[in-house]
Amino acid sequence: MPASAAEAEAAITRGCLRKIFPLVGMPNTNVQGPVMQILQIKHIPGQNGSPDRFRLVLNDTENFILSMMATQANDLVREGKVTKGCLVRLTKYTASEMKQKRILVVVDVDILTQYGEHEKLGMPASLETGQPLGAQPPINQGTRPTSFYGSNPPKPAIKHESPAPRSFGASKPQQGHSTHGPVYPIESLSPYQNKWTIKARVSYKSDIKTWTNQKGSGKLFTVHFLDESGEIRATGFNDQCDALYEVLQEGQVYYVSQCKVNMAKKQFSTLKNEYELMFERDTQVERCTDDDGGVPAIKFNPVALGSLESVEPNSLIDVIGILIEIGDLGEIVSKTTSKTFKKRDITIADNSGYSVRVTLWGAQAENFDVPMETVIGCKGVKVGDFGGRSLSMLMSSQLTVSPDVVEAHKLKGWYDAQGRSENFSRYHSSGGGGGGAGASDAWKNIAMTKDEQLGFGEKPDYFWMKATVAFIKQESVYYPACPSSDTSCNRKVLEDGGVWRCERCNQTFEKPTYRYVLQCSLEDFTGGGVWVSCFDDAGRLILGMTADELNDIRERDQTEYAAVFEKALSQTFNFSVRAKLDTYQDQQRTRLQVMKANPLNFAEECHKLMKIIHAYD
């Protein structure tokens, strides 16, 4: 039989919240494994691709406090193990203060099922979540029927400084430092707070990337910061790139503060965090000289190689495997830019009985020097389906040799014991690139282009999509181009003394030939929209006339000019699209360019629908 309410109340670590969040003048106490009751659980849906969260209220019979469940522990709630009224032992947690509110981030718990579920135990009072930590708690203050958190405590007469937040569990408590502020878990960062410091390890640092465009040149680099609660991406541009690139070293632990917190651009990040950091002029980075044993080196959520068939193409995943093959260093030449890329294929296997090819690019391919039968961890690799499942490293992917994680140690033990003699199944492959570029005849809807992060890799992605023209910008829709018989020119010409001059051809012309550079918003049945660039051939199809004809209309009648764009809306076409990573005003984005547009062939569209219907038979 479940324990009685009295037995359950006796098992709770009475008053532990006051020890975790002491009053001013009282010593800090490292409360190991406190037992508390869960009074409330609230589901908070994720937004913009971020994971769902669960908000808890914890009770130690004297006080209660608002808490958040770390995302890695969400399954405990989803599976019904953590329920309202049950008792849990906090084996790992982080205590902090945000905007004068105390909060616990629960990283891991043991569920004490022997005590069952009960209504509120004891007479807990609010831990003054809206007051500074130095405020005295109200005495014998119960909860109101209309407010879970009880009556508001009186305002303190004296304002006290708040002690630094501390982490408990597997690591030692984080203590204050003379040159940095209170330490917060990465998981608690948001754009709505300013004064914070994180203590985190640099788990990844990119090379410096440079760009040049009409507005000038620039450079950037990115790092991933990691602590017990999660990971976050940080980017430094130009001056911050110069100042911090050599300071931040992969594998080292730092105190970081005074960064700008932005919404994460999911198409450029492999991390499961809805926010990201931007280094600014006032950003502070301090090397941690404390014992950093509690800060993990890397985190993996590995997918078994045998289950790759069930993973959507272009997904970003983590894998861990044994290195069983190393291919020769090769080169490929881009058809669009004629640039040469270095590549190398390696093969890894795991205890699912499958092996898979992983393609390395650039310097990583050239410098790869890892002994055979070594455990390899690949974080944030892209799944390809060209001729079978394969994996491709991206600029943001991480390759770790012999990662110090439980999954890697288990895999190595299995391989040494029996795996070395296994015959691994292979995913059928017809060779070629690294599985990241995608086939040019692949069909995608708009939602898939965003979910699959098309254009995120080193090489552009090509695909087809059926979409409807929702909007066309009416400014700068065409440009004066070279009318030379050399059709490969098409350069912009400049008016000079009543004639038009082409710098490339070194010729002058009486008048130019106008060519389209449309910016269109496309939509489809998924409810999403994307902006695409359309050049002359696609522009003629969409607007139904040449750019020369449109220019004549614009000079003659502005009303008729506007009517041309109005008529072009709500038309549906099949678009061949190229998605490529671009940098604009120090911000990375994916640029979609229409390579070709075709009117709908309704007979072919019917055949496509019939095939889809027959697939359900």
C-alpha distance (Angstrom), angle and dihedral (degrees) to the residues before:
residue distance angle dihedral
M1 . . .
P2 3.82 . .
A3 3.77 115.8 .
S4 3.78 119.3 -94.4
A5 3.79 122.0 -104.1
A6 3.80 89.8 -104.0
E7 3.82 92.0 52.8
A8 3.81 90.9 47.1
E9 3.80 91.7 49.2
A10 3.80 90.6 50.0
A11 3.82 90.2 54.5
I12 3.83 93.2 57.3
T13 3.81 117.8 98.1
R14 3.78 94.6 -116.0
G15 3.80 115.2 -140.7
C16 3.81 94.9 3.2
L17 3.82 93.4 133.9
R18 3.80 91.1 61.4
K19 3.81 88.6 52.4
I20 3.79 92.2 48.7
F21 3.83 89.8 48.3
P22 3.83 102.7 30.8
L23 3.80 126.2 -169.9
V24 3.78 118.9 -106.4
G25 3.78 110.4 -77.4
M26 3.79 94.0 24.5
P27 3.82 120.2 110.0
N28 3.79 120.9 -106.0
T29 3.80 114.1 -107.3
N30 3.77 125.5 -154.8
V31 3.80 100.2 -140.2
Q32 3.79 106.4 -161.3
G33 3.80 117.6 -157.2
P34 3.81 100.0 -12.7
V35 3.82 115.8 -166.2
M36 3.81 116.0 -135.9
Q37 3.78 139.9 163.3
I38 3.81 123.0 -114.5
L39 3.79 107.5 -129.9
Q40 3.79 99.2 175.4
I41 3.81 140.3 13.3
K42 3.81 122.2 -165.8
H43 3.80 125.4 -176.2
I44 3.83 114.4 -136.5
P45 3.84 111.2 -166.1
G46 3.80 116.0 -135.5
Q47 3.79 120.0 -113.2
N48 3.81 132.0 -147.8
G49 3.79 92.1 9.1
S50 3.81 95.8 -48.6
P51 3.83 118.4 136.6
D52 3.79 123.0 -97.3
R53 3.81 117.7 -97.1
F54 3.80 134.8 -152.0
R55 3.81 123.0 -143.2
L56 3.80 117.2 -152.5
V57 3.77 136.2 -170.0
L58 3.83 112.1 -146.9
N59 3.82 124.9 -157.6
D60 3.82 128.4 -159.6
T61 3.87 91.2 179.0
E62 3.82 91.0 -105.9
N63 3.81 100.8 52.7
F64 3.78 139.2 8.4
I65 3.81 129.9 -150.8
L66 3.79 140.5 -170.1
S67 3.81 112.7 -106.0
M68 3.80 139.2 178.6
M69 3.78 126.0 -141.1
A70 3.80 112.4 -130.7
T71 3.80 110.9 -116.9
Q72 3.81 92.7 -117.3
A73 3.82 88.1 62.2
N74 3.83 95.3 49.3
D75 3.80 92.6 103.9
L76 3.80 90.0 66.2
V77 3.81 88.1 66.1
R78 3.80 96.6 38.0
E79 3.81 91.7 51.8
G80 3.81 91.6 50.4
K81 3.79 95.2 -114.7
V82 3.79 94.4 118.5
T83 3.81 108.0 51.1
K84 3.78 139.1 165.6
G85 3.80 110.9 -79.9
C86 3.82 97.0 17.9
L87 3.80 126.6 124.2
V88 3.80 121.8 -118.7
R89 3.78 135.8 -177.5
L90 3.82 111.7 -137.2
T91 3.80 104.5 -135.7
K92 3.79 94.2 171.8
Y93 3.80 128.3 15.8
T94 3.80 143.7 142.5
A95 3.81 124.5 -131.1
S96 3.80 119.1 -156.3
E97 3.79 144.8 145.5
M98 3.82 122.1 -121.7
K99 3.80 122.0 -175.0
Q100 3.83 89.8 -16.5
K101 3.80 91.1 -51.3
R102 3.77 122.7 116.7
I103 3.77 115.5 -134.6
L104 3.79 137.1 176.7
V105 3.80 120.0 -148.1
V106 3.80 106.2 -154.0
V107 3.81 109.5 -147.7
D108 3.82 101.1 171.7
V109 3.81 136.9 -2.7
D110 3.77 142.4 -178.0
I111 3.83 112.2 -132.4
L112 3.81 111.2 -134.9
T113 3.79 97.4 -149.5
Q114 3.81 92.9 169.0
Y115 3.82 89.6 75.6
G116 3.82 95.4 53.3
E117 3.81 124.3 -156.8
H118 3.80 124.4 -48.4
E119 3.77 141.9 174.6
K120 3.79 116.8 -103.2
L121 3.81 109.5 -43.1
G122 3.79 119.6 -144.4
M123 3.80 124.2 -9.4
P124 3.80 102.9 -70.0
A125 3.80 119.5 -170.9
S126 3.78 127.5 -158.3
L127 3.80 115.3 -85.7
E128 3.85 86.0 -135.0
T129 3.77 94.6 -99.3
G130 3.77 90.4 -178.4
Q131 3.82 96.6 50.1
P132 3.81 135.0 72.9
L133 3.74 115.6 -88.3
G134 3.78 91.9 -108.3
A135 3.82 94.2 62.8
Q136 3.77 117.3 112.6
P137 3.82 114.1 -114.1
P138 3.78 119.9 -117.9
I139 3.79 114.1 -101.3
N140 3.83 120.5 -118.4
Q141 3.77 91.1 -13.1
G142 3.78 112.3 164.3
T143 3.74 128.7 -164.5
R144 3.77 123.5 -90.4
P145 3.79 120.3 -124.9
T146 3.82 89.3 -121.8
S147 3.80 97.8 46.0
F148 3.77 126.2 46.6
Y149 3.78 92.3 -157.4
G150 3.81 96.4 54.4
S151 3.80 128.9 -129.0
N152 3.77 121.0 -26.7
P153 3.80 113.0 -94.3
P154 3.79 119.5 -124.4
K155 3.78 117.0 -92.6
P156 3.79 113.7 -100.3
A157 3.77 119.0 -111.9
I158 3.78 93.5 -140.9
K159 3.79 126.6 48.1
H160 3.80 112.1 -136.0
E161 3.78 130.2 -166.9
S162 3.79 115.9 -107.1
P163 3.78 119.8 -118.5
A164 3.78 116.6 -122.7
P165 3.81 117.6 -88.7
R166 3.78 114.3 -106.1
S167 3.79 136.8 -151.5
F168 3.78 121.9 -134.1
G169 3.77 135.3 -176.4
A170 3.77 122.7 56.5
S171 3.81 93.4 7.3
K172 3.77 133.7 54.5
P173 3.80 118.1 -95.1
Q174 3.81 114.2 -81.1
Q175 3.78 108.3 -118.8
G176 3.76 128.6 -157.2
H177 3.81 119.7 -91.1
S178 3.75 129.0 -144.8
T179 3.81 94.7 -121.3
H180 3.78 104.6 34.5
G181 3.78 136.7 56.4
P182 3.80 132.8 -121.3
V183 3.80 113.6 -40.9
Y184 3.80 116.4 -121.0
P185 3.81 128.8 -169.7
I186 3.80 114.6 -107.4
E187 3.78 89.3 -122.0
S188 3.82 90.9 64.3
L189 3.83 97.2 55.4
S190 3.79 118.6 113.6
P191 3.83 138.5 154.3
Y192 3.82 89.0 -102.3
Q193 3.80 96.4 72.4
N194 3.78 129.7 60.7
K195 3.77 112.0 178.6
W196 3.76 107.0 68.4
T197 3.78 140.8 120.8
I198 3.78 126.9 -159.5
K199 3.77 126.6 -156.1
A200 3.79 104.8 -150.2
R201 3.76 145.1 148.4
V202 3.80 122.8 -118.3
S203 3.80 99.6 -121.0
Y204 3.81 94.2 173.9
K205 3.81 137.1 16.4
S206 3.80 122.7 -174.3
D207 3.78 127.8 -145.8
I208 3.80 116.9 -99.6
K209 3.80 110.0 -86.6
T210 3.81 119.7 -154.9
W211 3.79 130.9 -164.5
T212 3.79 138.3 -175.3
N213 3.78 126.9 -161.4
Q214 3.80 140.2 148.3
K215 3.80 91.4 -71.7
G216 3.78 94.6 53.1
S217 3.77 138.3 -91.2
G218 3.77 134.5 -61.4
K219 3.76 146.6 162.9
L220 3.77 139.1 -141.3
F221 3.78 143.7 177.9
T222 3.78 134.3 -165.5
V223 3.79 135.2 -147.6
H224 3.79 133.6 -172.0
F225 3.81 116.7 -134.6
L226 3.81 117.8 -154.8
D227 3.80 134.1 -168.6
E228 3.81 134.9 154.8
S229 3.80 92.9 -79.6
G230 3.81 99.6 49.9
E231 3.80 148.8 -68.7
I232 3.80 135.1 -75.6
R233 3.80 134.1 -171.8
A234 3.82 121.2 -126.8
T235 3.81 127.9 -168.8
G236 3.80 131.1 -163.3
F237 3.81 122.9 -162.7
N238 3.82 129.4 -159.6
D239 3.87 108.6 -46.4
Q240 3.80 91.9 23.6
C241 3.79 88.8 48.7
D242 3.83 89.8 55.3
A243 3.80 93.3 44.6
L244 3.80 100.7 45.3
Y245 3.80 109.2 25.6
E246 3.81 95.0 86.7
V247 3.82 93.1 35.5
L248 3.81 95.1 59.1
Q249 3.78 110.4 66.5
E250 3.78 124.2 -175.1
G251 3.80 112.7 -104.7
Q252 3.82 96.1 20.5
V253 3.82 126.8 113.7
Y254 3.82 122.3 -125.3
Y255 3.78 142.9 176.7
V256 3.81 106.5 -125.6
S257 3.81 127.7 -173.5
Q258 3.83 144.3 154.4
C259 3.80 96.9 45.2
K260 3.79 124.2 141.2
V261 3.82 113.2 -107.6
N262 3.82 112.6 -143.8
M263 3.77 134.8 173.7
A264 3.80 107.1 -88.1
K265 3.78 118.7 -105.3
K266 3.78 97.1 -133.1
Q267 3.79 93.6 -163.7
F268 3.81 89.9 65.0
S269 3.79 101.0 38.9
T270 3.78 133.9 68.3
L271 3.81 93.5 -166.7
K272 3.80 125.2 104.0
N273 3.79 96.7 -126.9
E274 3.79 125.8 113.1
Y275 3.82 90.9 -146.8
E276 3.80 137.1 52.7
L277 3.81 135.3 -169.5
M278 3.80 131.7 -119.4
F279 3.81 119.2 -159.5
E280 3.80 112.5 -127.5
R281 3.79 137.2 -171.9
D282 3.83 92.2 -89.0
T283 3.80 96.1 43.7
Q284 3.80 112.7 134.5
V285 3.83 121.1 -148.6
E286 3.79 119.3 -179.6
R287 3.79 126.5 178.7
C288 3.80 110.5 -120.5
T289 3.79 112.2 -123.7
D290 3.82 93.9 176.6
D291 3.78 123.9 99.7
D292 3.82 101.8 -72.7
G293 3.78 97.6 -174.8
G294 3.81 90.7 117.1
V295 3.81 94.2 58.9
P296 3.81 108.7 87.4
A297 3.81 119.2 -128.3
I298 3.80 96.9 -140.8
K299 3.79 140.1 -16.0
F300 3.78 126.7 -140.5
N301 3.79 132.4 -169.9
P302 3.81 94.5 -170.6
V303 3.77 123.6 -160.5
A304 3.82 116.5 -148.1
L305 3.81 110.9 -112.0
G306 3.79 90.0 -132.1
S307 3.83 90.7 63.5
L308 3.81 97.7 53.0
E309 3.81 90.9 105.9
S310 3.80 88.3 68.7
V311 3.82 93.1 51.1
E312 3.80 116.7 95.8
P313 3.82 114.2 -113.2
N314 3.83 113.8 -101.3
S315 3.81 91.4 24.9
L316 3.80 117.2 139.0
I317 3.80 113.6 -127.2
D318 3.82 143.6 159.7
V319 3.80 121.7 -116.6
I320 3.80 135.0 179.5
G321 3.80 121.1 -160.8
I322 3.79 147.7 150.2
L323 3.82 115.1 -97.1
I324 3.82 105.8 -119.2
E325 3.84 102.9 158.0
I326 3.80 136.4 29.1
G327 3.80 118.1 -165.2
D328 3.79 127.2 -151.8
L329 3.79 121.7 -91.8
G330 3.79 109.9 -96.2
E331 3.77 141.7 172.7
I332 3.77 135.6 -129.9
V333 3.80 127.8 -169.2
S334 3.80 119.7 -139.1
K335 3.80 111.9 -122.5
T336 3.79 92.2 -147.9
T337 3.84 102.8 42.8
S338 3.83 100.7 19.2
K339 3.81 87.8 -133.2
T340 3.80 119.2 147.7
F341 3.82 118.9 -125.7
K342 3.80 126.7 -165.9
K343 3.80 115.0 -134.1
R344 3.77 139.3 174.7
D345 3.81 129.7 -173.6
I346 3.78 120.4 -143.7
T347 3.81 127.5 179.3
I348 3.78 125.9 -139.2
A349 3.82 130.4 -175.0
D350 3.78 136.0 -167.7
N351 3.81 140.8 -170.0
S352 3.81 92.3 -80.9
G353 3.82 85.9 80.7
Y354 3.82 94.5 -113.3
S355 3.78 134.6 110.3
V356 3.80 128.1 -160.3
R357 3.78 137.3 -167.2
V358 3.82 117.7 -114.5
T359 3.81 118.8 -164.5
L360 3.80 119.5 -146.6
W361 3.80 121.9 -161.9
G362 3.79 138.9 -155.1
A363 3.79 120.4 -20.3
Q364 3.79 91.3 -3.3
A365 3.82 89.5 59.7
E366 3.81 92.8 45.2
N367 3.80 96.0 46.9
F368 3.81 98.4 40.1
D369 3.82 106.5 130.9
V370 3.80 109.6 155.7
P371 3.82 124.2 143.9
M372 3.80 118.6 -113.6
E373 3.83 117.7 -96.8
T374 3.81 91.3 30.3
V375 3.81 118.9 138.5
I376 3.82 110.6 -109.3
G377 3.81 124.3 -164.2
C378 3.82 118.1 -161.1
K379 3.80 116.5 -169.5
G380 3.80 122.2 -166.4
V381 3.82 97.4 4.1
K382 3.80 120.8 164.2
V383 3.80 120.1 -117.2
G384 3.81 114.7 -133.5
D385 3.79 130.1 -169.3
F386 3.79 102.1 -165.6
G387 3.82 102.2 137.0
G388 3.79 90.8 -20.6
R389 3.77 137.2 -25.5
S390 3.80 116.3 -40.1
L391 3.80 136.7 155.2
S392 3.79 130.7 -128.3
M393 3.79 129.4 -165.0
L394 3.81 115.9 -128.0
M395 3.79 130.1 -158.1
S396 3.81 88.7 -96.1
S397 3.81 96.0 43.2
Q398 3.80 120.1 108.7
L399 3.78 126.7 -142.0
T400 3.81 114.4 -163.0
V401 3.79 123.3 -172.1
S402 3.82 113.8 -142.2
P403 3.82 94.9 -10.7
D404 3.80 113.5 -150.9
V405 3.80 96.2 -124.6
V406 3.79 131.5 118.7
E407 3.82 94.2 -113.0
A408 3.81 91.7 55.6
H409 3.80 93.7 49.3
K410 3.80 91.8 49.3
L411 3.81 91.5 48.6
K412 3.81 92.5 50.1
G413 3.80 90.8 49.3
W414 3.81 91.4 50.0
Y415 3.81 92.6 48.0
D416 3.81 93.9 49.4
A417 3.82 90.8 47.3
Q418 3.81 101.2 44.9
G419 3.79 114.1 -27.5
R420 3.80 96.0 84.4
S421 3.81 90.6 71.5
E422 3.85 95.8 46.5
N423 3.80 125.2 111.8
F424 3.79 105.4 -135.4
S425 3.79 122.9 -145.9
R426 3.79 115.2 -123.9
Y427 3.75 131.5 -146.5
H428 3.79 108.2 -119.1
S429 3.76 111.2 -105.8
S430 3.76 135.4 178.1
G431 3.78 93.0 -156.4
G432 3.78 123.5 -123.6
G433 3.78 126.7 113.3
G434 3.72 129.4 -2.2
G435 3.76 99.6 -80.0
G436 3.76 92.2 -105.2
A437 3.76 102.6 100.0
G438 3.78 99.3 60.5
A439 3.78 127.9 -143.5
S440 3.81 117.5 -69.5
D441 3.83 91.8 -130.6
A442 3.82 94.1 54.6
W443 3.81 114.5 121.9
K444 3.79 119.4 -139.0
N445 3.78 135.6 174.1
I446 3.80 121.2 -138.2
A447 3.80 94.2 -100.4
M448 3.82 90.0 54.1
T449 3.82 92.1 52.6
K450 3.80 88.3 59.6
D451 3.81 99.8 37.1
E452 3.81 92.5 47.8
Q453 3.82 92.1 45.1
L454 3.80 92.3 -130.1
G455 3.78 112.1 -164.1
F456 3.79 93.1 28.2
G457 3.82 95.9 110.0
E458 3.79 130.2 83.1
K459 3.81 88.8 -99.1
P460 3.82 124.6 53.1
D461 3.80 120.0 -103.5
Y462 3.81 119.8 -128.5
F463 3.80 124.5 -157.5
W464 3.79 145.1 143.7
M465 3.77 125.6 -116.6
K466 3.79 135.7 177.3
A467 3.80 109.6 -135.1
T468 3.79 143.0 155.3
V469 3.80 125.1 -121.4
A470 3.82 105.8 -114.7
F471 3.80 101.7 169.7
I472 3.82 140.0 0.6
K473 3.78 123.3 -160.5
Q474 3.81 108.9 -125.4
E475 3.81 95.8 -155.9
S476 3.81 122.1 89.4
V477 3.80 93.2 -1.8
Y478 3.81 94.0 154.6
Y479 3.80 141.2 14.0
P480 3.83 135.4 -147.6
A481 3.81 105.4 -98.2
C482 3.77 133.6 -169.8
P483 3.85 109.8 -85.4
S484 3.82 92.6 -156.6
S485 3.79 118.3 139.4
D486 3.81 85.1 -119.2
T487 3.81 95.8 95.8
S488 3.82 91.9 -167.3
C489 3.81 93.0 68.8
N490 3.83 107.4 68.4
R491 3.80 89.1 153.0
K492 3.78 120.7 157.3
V493 3.82 112.3 -96.7
L494 3.80 126.6 -149.3
E495 3.79 127.3 -139.8
D496 3.79 112.2 -117.6
G497 3.80 121.1 175.0
G498 3.79 95.7 -25.4
V499 3.81 94.7 -45.2
W500 3.77 132.3 87.2
R501 3.79 119.1 -120.9
C502 3.83 129.1 -158.1
E503 3.79 111.8 -155.2
R504 3.79 93.2 -161.3
C505 3.81 97.2 50.8
N506 3.81 92.1 33.4
Q507 3.80 89.0 -136.8
T508 3.80 136.5 122.8
F509 3.79 125.8 -137.5
E510 3.78 135.7 -165.7
K511 3.82 91.8 -128.2
P512 3.80 136.6 -3.6
T513 3.80 132.3 -118.9
Y514 3.77 111.1 -116.9
R515 3.82 118.5 -133.4
Y516 3.81 129.7 -169.3
V517 3.82 126.4 -108.2
L518 3.81 99.9 171.4
Q519 3.79 125.3 -179.5
C520 3.81 107.6 -152.4
S521 3.78 134.4 179.4
L522 3.81 111.8 -140.1
E523 3.80 127.2 -164.2
D524 3.80 135.9 -176.5
F525 3.82 141.1 179.3
T526 3.82 93.2 -71.2
G527 3.79 89.3 73.3
G528 3.78 94.8 -120.2
G529 3.76 130.2 117.5
V530 3.82 134.8 -151.2
W531 3.78 135.1 -172.1
V532 3.80 116.6 -126.7
S533 3.80 135.4 -177.9
C534 3.82 115.6 -127.0
F535 3.79 122.9 -167.2
D536 3.77 131.7 -159.5
D537 3.82 103.4 -62.3
A538 3.81 94.1 45.0
G539 3.80 91.0 42.1
R540 3.81 91.8 55.4
L541 3.80 90.7 52.1
I542 3.81 94.6 47.4
L543 3.82 98.0 44.2
G544 3.80 95.7 32.9
M545 3.81 96.5 -130.5
T546 3.79 142.6 61.9
A547 3.78 122.2 -87.3
D548 3.82 88.8 -114.5
E549 3.80 89.6 58.3
L550 3.80 91.8 47.2
N551 3.81 90.6 50.2
D552 3.83 90.3 53.4
I553 3.83 90.0 51.5
R554 3.81 91.5 48.5
E555 3.80 91.9 53.5
R556 3.81 91.7 46.1
D557 3.83 106.7 39.9
Q558 3.82 128.0 4.2
T559 3.80 92.3 -165.6
E560 3.80 91.8 56.0
Y561 3.81 88.6 45.1
A562 3.82 91.3 56.7
A563 3.80 90.7 45.9
V564 3.83 90.4 59.6
F565 3.83 90.1 61.7
E566 3.79 92.8 43.4
K567 3.79 90.5 54.0
A568 3.81 91.9 49.6
L569 3.81 93.8 58.9
S570 3.82 123.2 98.7
Q571 3.80 92.8 26.8
T572 3.79 116.4 136.3
F573 3.80 123.4 -144.3
N574 3.79 140.4 165.5
F575 3.81 107.1 -110.3
S576 3.79 128.0 -161.5
V577 3.81 103.9 -149.4
R578 3.78 137.5 -168.8
A579 3.84 117.2 -154.7
K580 3.78 116.6 -160.6
L581 3.81 136.4 167.3
D582 3.81 113.0 -108.2
T583 3.82 136.9 175.2
Y584 3.79 121.0 -136.7
Q585 3.81 125.0 173.8
D586 3.81 92.2 -13.9
Q587 3.81 90.8 -52.4
Q588 3.79 125.7 110.0
R589 3.78 117.9 -134.6
T590 3.80 140.0 160.4
R591 3.79 114.1 -105.8
L592 3.81 117.7 -152.4
Q593 3.79 117.0 -156.7
V594 3.79 124.5 -173.7
M595 3.80 108.5 -130.4
K596 3.80 95.1 -180.0
A597 3.80 138.6 -2.4
N598 3.80 126.8 -157.5
P599 3.79 130.4 -173.2
L600 3.79 114.4 -116.8
N601 3.78 117.3 -87.0
F602 3.78 100.1 -150.6
A603 3.82 94.0 -161.8
E604 3.81 90.5 56.0
E605 3.81 91.2 44.4
C606 3.81 89.7 54.6
H607 3.81 91.1 50.9
K608 3.82 89.9 52.2
L609 3.79 91.3 52.1
M610 3.81 91.1 47.9
K611 3.80 90.6 53.9
I612 3.80 90.5 51.4
I613 3.81 91.1 49.4
H614 3.82 92.4 48.1
A615 3.81 89.6 51.6
Y616 3.82 88.1 69.0
D617 3.82 92.7 56.3
